[in-house]
Each structure stands twice: as structure tokens, then as C-alpha cells.
């Protein structure tokens, strides 16, 4: 399921291995393969070590005291349907800064910059598209951020693990298909659904509440710190994979 969370459509491929909680009801109809729902989280993922916040330097161009709304996904995941709502977050939080990272292709970055500028107008002065950085600095920026924004309809996978390891709340608007339900699956494993939206409007409401309501933000970060351990070093997915392979060849 990693990286290619859709059916191959190839009739000679027999199985599609997926995660049970991440798949919606009736998902079998979306695959040409036989859908296999594995237990546990998506993979047995080792918890990354995150730096302490004290002493970390803010990225250039982000003032002290700003509320950092970080959307650290590959730029192709930022769908045009998100543009208006990202601007609405900044409109409702005057201290908010939307932070993105450049794409691997300069043309993609500039096209997104132009698209956001058209959608946001003057609010674009509070958007920062940072250069790509080494993983260690990426983790530092994640730790310095206040709110993480999942993309929709194609959401995050690896970054979800990293953000929860850093104790950061992620706002997510799950889609109807696997590709937009990774963060939802993680929240379900943690039994914590306060940051799961059911509409773009609610996505915006949750993001702004996290950024402007310190009590709510603290409650979410404390809950994530207490519960995120279930996401890491979970051998259930590996055990389920082994059990599937044994059954498939007998």
C-alpha cells in the first residue's frame, strides 16, 4: 500500500495487501485484485528520535510568535480544492503562517506558488515555501510547528508517523479511498478522533482551533504523547503478512 494506494487494474495480479482500518466499508469494489485487509497499523515502523524544541532556530522568514501551520507533503498532493481553505485558515488566524517545502522540480513549485497567490491574494505574504532540507532539519521544523495539515484527497503516510512521533496534532479530512485515510487509521488506533474532519469547513475549524485555542492544543498534544506508542514497533502487521503468505501458498 505504500506509495501506490490504488488498484493496479492488472488482471494477472491476484492480491492487494492493505490495512484494515484504513480501508472504508465496501472497499473491495475498488480493486481488480482480491483485497486483503491486514491487522495492526500499516507497517512495523520504528519510532524516529525527535529533537527537543529548546534552542532550535526558526526557518528564515518566519517571525517569532507566529503560529506555524505546516503542510510538509509532496506538492503534487496539494489539490486545488484545498487552496481556498488554506487561505481561510490564514484569514481566521492573523498570527498564522502556512509553511510548505519546495518540490523536487522547480516548475512544480512555481506553478503551486502562482496558484496559491491567485487563490489567496494578500494572504500570500504569510505563506513560506522553504527549500528542501536534510531529514534532521526537517524534523526540527516539524517540532517547531504548531499544527500539521494533512492533504486531501491524497493524504500522508510516512509523515504521519513522523508527526505523531513529534507529538504534533494533524488535521485530516479523510477521503473515500485508501489514499486519503492513512492519518485516520492512525487516529483510530489511538482512539482519538478530535482532529478528524468530515468536511473542508470542519477541517478549517479544527486547524484554526488548534492554532488559536491553547487549551485544546495542549489537550491534543498530551493525548498524542500518551497514546502514540501504539503506532510504533507494532508487529501485528508483519505477523498478519506472514500469515497471509503462508495461507496463500498452501
Buried (B, 14 or more C-beta within 10 A) or exposed (E): BEEEBEBEEEEEEEEBBBBBBBBBEEBEEBBBBEBBBBBBBBBBBEBEEBBEEEEEEBBEEBEEEBBBBBBBBBBEBBEEEBBEBBBBBBBBBEBBBBBBBBBEEEEBBEEBBEEBBEBBEEBBEBBBBBEEBEEEBBBBBBBBBBBBBBBBBBBBBBBBBBBBBBBBBBBBBBBEBBBBBBBBBBBBBBEBEBBBBEEBEEBBBBBBBBBBEEEBBEEBBEBBEEBBEBBBEBEEBEBBBEEBEEEEEE
